[in-house]
C-alpha cells in the first residue's frame, strides 16, 4: 500500500487489465525465484511503527497531515485515519548490534513526532488501541484525505455491498457498524520485516506462524475498544471484521477473509503465497503501471512486479510474504501481529523474542509441522489474542507424539532459553540481545503484559469510584507518563 495511488475510481476495463497483469506477474515471479542466487544477501530487519495522535485531554487529534508537513521526513507517512501516523524505520543488518540500533531509531522517531505535536498541544502515543476512543471519533471525517484510502474503501465496499459490522465479546461486549473502513484505523501496530533467502523462506515463514501466538500473548496491548474490555489483543478481531468485504449468502462459496492467519503451511516456497493471493482474492485497487511486470524500476535490476506488489498490499495476513525489487530483488517475511507500544525497549524486546524463536526452531520445522496440523496453529493465534497470558495453546508434546493443551506461559518458559541461540544464528551478538531478553524474562516472571497492566489499572481506577470514561482517561494519563520513561512495562507502577 506504499504505492502512489492517484485515482479513486476505476472502470471494468481497469480490472480486466489488472487481472491480466497479475497473471503475468505470477509467471515472472516463478522464473525469477528459480534463478540461482536470486535474493542472496545478509539477513536484515526493518520495521514500521504506527501510533496515535492525541490532544491534551486524551482525545484523538486529527493532525497526521500537520505532522507530515512539519517534519518533511520521507520515512513518515499518513495512516488510514487522521489521528494515526506511521514511521518507517531504516533497515538494519542483523550482524552485530541491530537491537540497540532499532531502539535508538524508535526513540528518535518518537521524540521527533512528539516535538512536532507539542506546538499543537498534542502528543504521540504508541498503543494498540487508544482506551479513550469513542464511537464519534470513527466517522467519515476521521479518514485521511488521500486517493489511495478512498479507493481502498470504495473497492472493499464494492465487494461487500453493505456496512462493515463488528461484534466482539470479552468481559464486555461491543457491536458497531459503519459505512466506512475507519473502524480499522482504531488499530496501530509495530510491524517487523525479516529478509530471507528463497531457499529458507518456507521454513522461516512456517516457524513464524507457529511462534507468533507465543509472542502475541506476552506483548498484547489492546484490551479496550470503545472503552469496553474485550480481548487482550482486540486488534486481531477488530481488523478482521472492520475490512471484511465478503458478501454473505448461503449459496456462495466461503471466500477467505482478506485479514487472515493463512490457508495452510507453505510447502516449498514463497511463490505459493503470491499465487494463492492472486487466485483467491479479487483486486480492489486495479491501478496498472506504465511498465511491464518484468521491467526493473529506475535504479534497480530486478523486475518491478508493481501490480503484484500492490495487490499483496490489499491482503492482510498476520504474517505476509513481501517481494521487493531493491538490492537486486529479495524476499521478506512481514510479521504484522505485534501491537504498537508501550515503549521502545518493550517493542525491541518483542522483536528479539520473535526473531530468536523463529531462528531457534526453524531447523526442526519439518518435525513441528508433522505434529501440528495448520488449523491448530490458527486456533492458537486467536486464543493468544483473546486470552493473552491466560491462553492455553495446542502444542506438540516434547517427543512430538501428540498435541496437548499447554498454558502459554509454560511454553514461553520452556522455549525462552533457546532464544539466545537463535539470535546468535542470525548474527546478533549476545551483548546486543542480553538486555532485551532480560526484559522478556522479567515480564514473564511477573506474569504481565501491556494489556494486563492496562486491565489492572482500569480495575483499580474504577474501584476508586470513577466512571468508565473517566477511568479510561486516567489510565491513558498513567500510560503516557510511564511510557515516556522508556522503562519496561514490567516495572511500571501498579497503582495510579
C-alpha positions as CSV (number, residue, x, y, z in Angstrom):
1,X,0.0,0.0,0.0
2,X,3.0,2.3,-0.2
3,X,2.4,2.7,-3.9
4,X,1.3,6.1,-5.2
5,X,-2.4,5.9,-5.9
6,X,-3.7,9.0,-7.7
7,X,-7.2,7.7,-8.6
8,X,-10.1,6.5,-6.6
9,X,-12.5,5.5,-9.5
10,X,-12.0,2.5,-11.8
11,X,-13.8,1.0,-14.8
12,X,-14.5,-2.7,-15.6
13,X,-11.7,-2.5,-18.2
14,X,-9.2,-1.4,-15.4
15,X,-10.0,-4.6,-13.5
16,X,-9.5,-6.7,-16.6
17,X,-6.1,-5.2,-17.5
18,X,-5.0,-5.5,-13.9
19,X,-6.1,-9.1,-13.7
20,X,-4.0,-10.0,-16.7
21,X,-1.0,-8.1,-15.3
22,X,-1.4,-10.2,-12.1
23,X,-1.3,-13.4,-14.0
24,X,1.7,-12.3,-16.0
25,X,3.4,-11.2,-12.8
26,X,3.0,-14.7,-11.2
27,X,4.8,-16.2,-14.2
28,X,7.6,-13.7,-14.0
29,X,8.0,-14.3,-10.3
30,X,8.1,-18.1,-10.8
31,X,11.0,-17.7,-13.2
32,X,12.8,-15.1,-11.0
33,X,12.7,-17.4,-7.9
34,X,14.1,-20.2,-9.9
35,X,17.2,-18.2,-10.8
36,X,20.3,-19.4,-8.9
37,X,21.5,-16.7,-6.4
38,X,18.3,-14.6,-6.5
39,X,17.6,-13.0,-3.2
40,X,21.0,-13.8,-1.7
41,X,22.4,-11.4,0.8
42,X,23.0,-10.9,4.5
43,X,19.9,-11.1,6.8
44,X,18.4,-7.8,7.8
45,X,15.4,-6.4,9.5
46,X,13.2,-3.4,9.1
47,X,10.1,-2.1,11.0
48,X,7.1,0.1,10.7
49,X,5.8,2.0,13.8
50,X,2.2,3.2,13.9
51,X,1.0,5.5,16.7
52,X,-2.0,7.5,17.8
53,X,-2.0,11.3,18.0
54,X,-4.0,12.7,21.0
55,X,-4.7,16.2,22.4
56,X,-4.1,17.3,26.0
57,X,-7.5,15.9,27.0
58,X,-6.7,12.4,25.8
59,X,-9.0,12.7,22.8
60,X,-7.8,11.8,19.3
61,X,-6.3,14.7,17.4
62,X,-6.7,14.8,13.6
63,X,-3.2,16.0,12.9
64,X,-1.3,13.4,10.9
65,X,-1.0,15.7,7.8
66,X,0.1,18.6,10.0
67,X,3.0,16.4,11.4
68,X,4.0,15.1,8.0
69,X,4.1,18.7,6.7
70,X,6.1,19.9,9.7
71,X,8.7,17.2,9.6
72,X,9.2,16.7,5.9
73,X,10.6,13.2,6.5
74,X,10.4,10.6,3.7
75,X,10.2,7.9,6.3
76,X,6.9,9.3,7.7
77,X,3.6,8.6,6.1
78,X,-0.1,9.1,6.7
79,X,-2.2,6.2,8.1
80,X,-5.8,5.5,7.2
81,X,-7.2,7.7,10.0
82,X,-6.1,11.3,10.5
83,X,-5.3,10.6,14.2
84,X,-2.8,7.8,13.3
85,X,0.7,8.1,11.8
86,X,3.4,5.7,10.6
87,X,7.1,5.9,10.7
88,X,9.2,3.5,8.5
89,X,12.4,2.7,10.2
90,X,15.6,2.3,8.2
91,X,16.7,-1.4,7.5
92,X,19.4,-2.8,9.8
93,X,21.8,-5.7,9.2
94,X,21.3,-8.5,11.8
95,X,25.0,-8.9,12.3
96,X,26.4,-7.1,15.4
97,X,24.1,-4.8,17.3
98,X,20.8,-4.4,15.5
99,X,18.6,-4.4,18.6
100,X,20.1,-1.4,20.3
101,X,20.2,0.3,16.9
102,X,16.5,-0.4,16.5
103,X,15.7,1.0,19.9
104,X,17.7,4.2,19.1
105,X,15.7,4.6,15.9
106,X,12.4,4.2,17.7
107,X,13.4,6.7,20.4
108,X,14.5,9.2,17.9
109,X,11.3,8.8,15.8
110,X,9.0,9.1,18.8
111,X,11.0,12.2,20.0
112,X,10.7,13.9,16.7
113,X,7.0,13.2,16.4
114,X,6.4,14.4,20.0
115,X,8.3,17.6,19.3
116,X,6.2,18.2,16.2
117,X,3.0,17.6,18.0
118,X,3.7,19.8,21.1
119,X,3.0,23.2,19.4
120,X,-0.5,21.9,18.7
121,X,-0.9,20.8,22.4
122,X,-0.9,17.2,21.1
123,X,1.1,14.0,21.9
124,X,2.1,10.8,20.1
125,X,1.1,7.6,21.8
126,X,2.3,4.1,20.7
127,X,-0.6,1.8,21.8
128,X,-2.6,-0.9,20.1
129,X,-6.0,0.8,20.6
130,X,-6.5,4.1,22.4
131,X,-8.5,3.4,25.6
132,X,-10.3,6.8,25.4
133,X,-11.5,6.2,21.8
134,X,-15.2,7.0,21.2
135,X,-17.7,5.9,18.5
136,X,-18.0,9.5,17.4
137,X,-14.2,9.5,16.7
138,X,-14.7,6.9,14.0
139,X,-16.8,8.8,11.4
140,X,-16.0,9.5,7.8
141,X,-14.4,12.8,8.9
142,X,-11.6,10.8,10.5
143,X,-10.3,9.2,7.3
144,X,-7.1,10.7,5.8
145,X,-7.8,12.6,2.6
146,X,-5.8,10.5,0.2
147,X,-6.9,8.9,-3.1
148,X,-5.5,5.5,-2.1
149,X,-7.6,5.4,1.1
150,X,-10.7,6.5,-0.8
151,X,-10.0,3.9,-3.5
152,X,-9.4,1.2,-0.9
153,X,-12.7,2.0,0.8
154,X,-14.6,2.0,-2.4
155,X,-13.0,-1.2,-3.5
156,X,-14.0,-3.0,-0.3
157,X,-17.5,-1.6,-0.3
158,X,-18.0,-2.6,-3.9
159,X,-17.3,-6.2,-3.0
160,X,-19.3,-6.2,0.3
161,X,-22.4,-4.3,-0.7
162,X,-23.4,-3.5,2.8
163,X,-22.0,-1.8,6.0
164,X,-19.0,-3.2,7.8
165,X,-20.2,-4.9,11.1
166,X,-18.0,-5.5,14.1
167,X,-19.1,-7.7,17.1
168,X,-16.5,-8.7,19.7
169,X,-17.2,-10.4,23.0
170,X,-15.0,-10.2,26.1
171,X,-15.6,-9.1,29.7
172,X,-17.8,-6.6,28.0
173,X,-19.3,-6.8,24.5
174,X,-19.3,-4.4,21.6
175,X,-21.3,-4.3,18.5
176,X,-20.9,-1.5,16.0
177,X,-21.5,-0.9,12.3
178,X,-20.0,1.6,9.8
179,X,-20.4,2.5,6.1
180,X,-16.7,3.3,6.1
181,X,-13.4,1.5,6.8
182,X,-12.5,3.9,9.6
183,X,-13.0,1.2,12.3
184,X,-9.9,-0.4,11.0
185,X,-8.0,2.8,11.8
186,X,-8.5,2.2,15.5
187,X,-5.6,-0.3,15.3
188,X,-1.9,0.6,15.4
189,X,0.8,-2.0,15.2
190,X,4.6,-2.5,15.1
191,X,5.4,-4.5,12.0
192,X,8.7,-6.4,11.6
193,X,10.3,-7.3,8.3
194,X,12.9,-10.1,8.1
195,X,14.9,-10.5,4.8
196,X,15.1,-14.2,4.0
197,X,16.8,-16.1,1.1
198,X,14.3,-18.0,-1.1
199,X,15.6,-21.4,0.0
200,X,14.9,-20.7,3.6
201,X,11.6,-18.9,3.1
202,X,9.2,-21.8,3.7
203,X,11.0,-22.9,6.9
204,X,11.2,-19.3,8.2
205,X,7.6,-18.4,7.3
206,X,6.1,-21.6,8.8
207,X,8.1,-21.2,12.0
208,X,6.9,-17.6,12.3
209,X,3.4,-18.9,12.1
210,X,4.0,-21.4,14.9
211,X,5.6,-19.0,17.3
212,X,3.6,-15.8,16.6
213,X,0.9,-16.8,19.2
214,X,3.5,-17.1,21.9
215,X,4.9,-13.6,21.3
216,X,1.5,-12.1,20.9
217,X,0.3,-13.4,24.2
218,X,3.2,-11.7,26.0
219,X,3.1,-8.4,24.0
220,X,-0.6,-7.8,23.8
221,X,-1.5,-4.1,24.2
222,X,-5.1,-3.7,23.0
223,X,-7.6,-4.7,25.8
224,X,-10.1,-1.9,25.2
225,X,-12.1,-0.7,22.2
226,X,-14.7,2.0,22.6
227,X,-14.0,1.8,26.4
228,X,-15.2,-1.9,26.5
229,X,-13.0,-4.6,28.0
230,X,-12.6,-7.2,25.2
231,X,-9.6,-9.3,24.1
232,X,-6.1,-8.8,25.3
233,X,-5.2,-8.1,21.7
234,X,-8.6,-6.8,20.4
235,X,-6.8,-5.5,17.2
236,X,-6.9,-9.1,15.9
237,X,-10.7,-9.4,16.0
238,X,-11.3,-5.7,15.1
239,X,-9.1,-5.7,12.0
240,X,-10.6,-8.8,10.5
241,X,-14.2,-7.6,10.8
242,X,-13.6,-3.9,10.0
243,X,-12.5,-4.6,6.4
244,X,-14.4,-7.9,5.8
245,X,-15.6,-7.4,2.3
246,X,-17.1,-10.9,1.8
247,X,-20.7,-10.9,0.6
248,X,-23.0,-13.0,2.6
249,X,-25.3,-15.7,1.3
250,X,-25.7,-19.5,1.8
251,X,-25.3,-20.1,-2.0
252,X,-21.9,-18.5,-2.1
253,X,-18.6,-20.3,-1.7
254,X,-16.8,-19.4,1.5
255,X,-14.2,-16.9,0.3
256,X,-11.4,-16.4,2.8
257,X,-11.2,-13.1,4.7
258,X,-8.6,-10.6,3.5
259,X,-7.4,-10.4,7.1
260,X,-6.4,-14.0,7.9
261,X,-3.8,-16.1,9.7
262,X,-3.4,-18.1,6.5
263,X,-4.7,-21.0,4.5
264,X,-2.1,-23.7,5.4
265,X,1.5,-24.4,5.7
266,X,3.9,-23.3,3.0
267,X,5.1,-26.4,1.2
268,X,8.0,-25.4,-0.9
269,X,8.5,-21.6,-1.0
270,X,7.2,-18.1,-1.2
271,X,5.8,-18.5,-4.7
272,X,2.8,-20.4,-3.3
273,X,1.7,-17.4,-1.2
274,X,1.8,-14.9,-4.1
275,X,0.0,-17.3,-6.4
276,X,-2.6,-18.0,-3.7
277,X,-3.2,-14.3,-3.3
278,X,-3.9,-13.9,-7.0
279,X,-6.1,-17.0,-7.1
280,X,-8.2,-16.3,-4.0
281,X,-8.7,-12.5,-3.8
282,X,-10.3,-10.2,-6.4
283,X,-8.4,-7.0,-7.0
284,X,-9.7,-3.9,-5.2
285,X,-7.1,-1.3,-6.4
286,X,-6.7,-2.1,-10.2
287,X,-4.1,0.5,-10.9
288,X,-1.9,-0.6,-13.9
289,X,1.6,0.5,-14.2
290,X,3.0,2.0,-17.4
291,X,5.8,-0.5,-17.1
292,X,5.6,-4.3,-17.8
293,X,5.9,-6.6,-14.7
294,X,9.3,-7.8,-15.9
295,X,10.7,-4.2,-16.3
296,X,13.0,-3.1,-13.4
297,X,12.1,0.2,-11.7
298,X,14.6,3.0,-12.1
299,X,17.8,2.4,-10.1
300,X,17.1,-1.4,-9.8
301,X,17.9,-4.5,-11.7
302,X,15.1,-6.9,-10.7
303,X,11.5,-6.9,-12.1
304,X,9.2,-4.4,-10.6
305,X,6.1,-6.6,-10.4
306,X,4.2,-3.4,-9.4
307,X,0.7,-4.9,-9.9
308,X,1.5,-7.9,-7.8
309,X,3.1,-5.9,-5.0
310,X,0.1,-3.5,-5.0
311,X,-2.3,-6.5,-4.8
312,X,-0.4,-8.0,-1.9
313,X,-0.8,-4.7,-0.1
314,X,-4.6,-5.2,-0.2
315,X,-4.5,-8.5,1.6
316,X,-3.5,-8.5,5.2
317,X,-2.4,-11.9,6.6
318,X,-0.8,-11.6,10.0
319,X,2.4,-12.9,8.5
320,X,2.9,-11.8,4.9
321,X,5.2,-12.6,2.0
322,X,6.9,-9.5,0.5
323,X,8.8,-9.2,-2.8
324,X,11.0,-6.1,-3.1
325,X,12.9,-5.3,-6.3
326,X,15.5,-3.3,-4.3
327,X,19.1,-4.6,-3.8
328,X,18.8,-7.0,-6.8
329,X,15.4,-8.2,-5.7
330,X,14.7,-10.1,-2.5
331,X,12.1,-11.7,-0.3
332,X,10.9,-10.7,3.2
333,X,8.6,-12.1,5.8
334,X,6.5,-9.3,7.2
335,X,5.3,-10.1,10.8
336,X,2.3,-7.9,11.4
337,X,0.7,-9.3,14.6
338,X,2.6,-7.2,17.2
339,X,0.9,-4.1,18.6
340,X,2.4,-0.7,18.9
341,X,3.9,0.2,22.3
342,X,4.2,0.6,25.0
343,X,7.9,1.7,25.0
344,X,10.8,1.4,22.6
345,X,12.6,-1.1,24.9
346,X,9.4,-3.3,25.1
347,X,8.9,-3.3,21.3
348,X,12.5,-4.3,20.7
349,X,12.3,-7.0,23.4
350,X,9.3,-8.4,21.5
351,X,11.4,-8.3,18.3
352,X,14.2,-10.2,20.0
353,X,11.8,-12.8,21.3
354,X,10.1,-13.3,17.9
355,X,13.3,-13.4,15.8
356,X,15.1,-15.7,18.3
357,X,12.2,-18.2,18.4
358,X,12.0,-18.3,14.6
359,X,15.7,-18.9,14.2
360,X,15.9,-21.4,17.1
361,X,13.1,-23.6,15.8
362,X,13.2,-23.4,12.1
363,X,15.9,-26.1,11.5
364,X,13.5,-28.6,13.1
365,X,10.4,-27.2,11.3
366,X,9.6,-30.5,9.5
367,X,9.1,-32.3,12.8
368,X,7.0,-29.5,14.1
369,X,4.7,-29.5,11.0
370,X,4.3,-33.2,11.1
371,X,3.0,-32.8,14.7
372,X,0.8,-29.8,14.2
373,X,-2.0,-29.6,11.6
374,X,-2.3,-26.0,10.4
375,X,-5.8,-25.5,11.9
376,X,-4.3,-25.8,15.4
377,X,-1.8,-23.0,14.7
378,X,-4.7,-20.9,13.5
379,X,-6.5,-21.8,16.7
380,X,-3.5,-20.9,18.8
381,X,-3.3,-17.4,17.2
382,X,-6.8,-16.4,18.1
383,X,-6.7,-17.9,21.6
384,X,-3.5,-16.0,22.3
385,X,-5.1,-12.8,21.0
386,X,-8.2,-13.4,23.1
387,X,-6.8,-14.6,26.4
388,X,-3.2,-13.3,26.4
389,X,-1.2,-14.8,29.2
390,X,-4.2,-16.9,30.3
391,X,-4.3,-18.7,26.9
392,X,-3.9,-22.5,26.6
393,X,-2.5,-23.5,23.3
394,X,-2.4,-26.8,21.4
395,X,1.3,-27.8,21.3
396,X,3.3,-30.8,20.3
397,X,4.3,-33.0,23.2
398,X,8.1,-32.9,23.8
399,X,8.5,-36.1,22.0
400,X,6.2,-34.9,19.2
401,X,3.9,-37.9,19.5
402,X,0.7,-35.9,20.2
403,X,-0.7,-32.5,20.8
404,X,-1.6,-31.3,24.2
405,X,-3.2,-28.2,25.6
406,X,-0.5,-26.2,27.4
407,X,-0.5,-22.9,29.2
408,X,1.2,-20.3,27.0
409,X,3.4,-19.1,29.9
410,X,4.7,-22.7,30.3
411,X,5.6,-22.8,26.6
412,X,7.4,-19.4,26.9
413,X,9.3,-20.5,30.0
414,X,10.3,-23.7,28.2
415,X,11.4,-22.0,24.9
416,X,13.0,-18.8,26.3
417,X,16.4,-20.5,26.9
418,X,16.5,-21.3,23.2
419,X,16.2,-17.7,22.1
420,X,19.8,-16.6,22.6
421,X,21.0,-19.5,20.4
422,X,18.5,-18.4,17.7
423,X,19.7,-14.8,17.8
424,X,23.3,-15.9,17.6
425,X,22.5,-18.0,14.5
426,X,21.1,-14.8,12.9
427,X,24.4,-12.9,13.7
428,X,23.0,-10.9,16.7
429,X,25.7,-10.6,19.4
430,X,24.9,-11.7,22.9
431,X,25.9,-8.3,24.2
432,X,23.2,-6.8,22.0
433,X,20.4,-9.2,22.9
434,X,21.0,-9.7,26.7
435,X,19.2,-6.6,27.8
436,X,16.1,-7.3,25.7
437,X,15.8,-10.9,26.7
438,X,16.0,-9.7,30.3
439,X,13.0,-7.5,29.6
440,X,11.1,-10.6,28.3
441,X,12.2,-12.7,31.3
442,X,11.1,-10.0,33.7
443,X,7.7,-9.7,32.0
444,X,7.2,-13.4,32.0
445,X,8.2,-13.8,35.7
446,X,5.8,-11.0,36.7
447,X,3.0,-12.7,34.5
448,X,2.3,-9.3,33.0
449,X,1.9,-7.7,29.6
450,X,1.0,-4.2,28.4
451,X,-2.6,-5.4,28.2
452,X,-2.6,-6.8,31.7
453,X,-1.2,-3.6,33.0
454,X,-4.0,-1.7,31.4
455,X,-6.6,-4.0,32.8
456,X,-5.3,-3.8,36.3
457,X,-5.0,0.0,36.2
458,X,-8.6,0.3,34.9
459,X,-9.9,-2.0,37.6
460,X,-8.1,0.0,40.3
461,X,-9.4,3.3,39.0
462,X,-13.0,2.1,38.7
463,X,-12.6,0.6,42.2
464,X,-11.9,4.2,43.4
465,X,-15.4,5.1,42.1
466,X,-14.5,6.6,38.7
467,X,-16.8,6.1,35.8
468,X,-15.6,4.0,32.9
469,X,-15.0,7.1,30.8
470,X,-13.0,9.0,33.5
471,X,-11.1,5.8,34.4
472,X,-10.0,5.4,30.7
473,X,-8.7,9.0,30.7
474,X,-6.8,8.5,33.9
475,X,-5.5,5.2,32.5
476,X,-4.2,6.9,29.4
477,X,-2.5,9.6,31.5
478,X,-0.7,7.0,33.6
479,X,0.2,5.0,30.4
480,X,1.7,8.1,28.7
481,X,3.7,9.1,31.9
482,X,5.1,5.6,32.3
483,X,5.9,5.1,28.6
484,X,7.8,8.4,28.5
485,X,10.4,6.9,30.8
486,X,11.2,4.0,28.4
487,X,11.2,1.7,31.4
488,X,9.9,-1.8,30.6
489,X,6.2,-2.3,31.3
490,X,7.0,-5.0,33.9
491,X,8.5,-2.2,36.0
492,X,5.6,0.3,35.6
493,X,3.8,1.5,38.8
494,X,0.9,-0.8,39.6
495,X,-1.1,2.0,41.3
496,X,-2.2,5.3,39.9
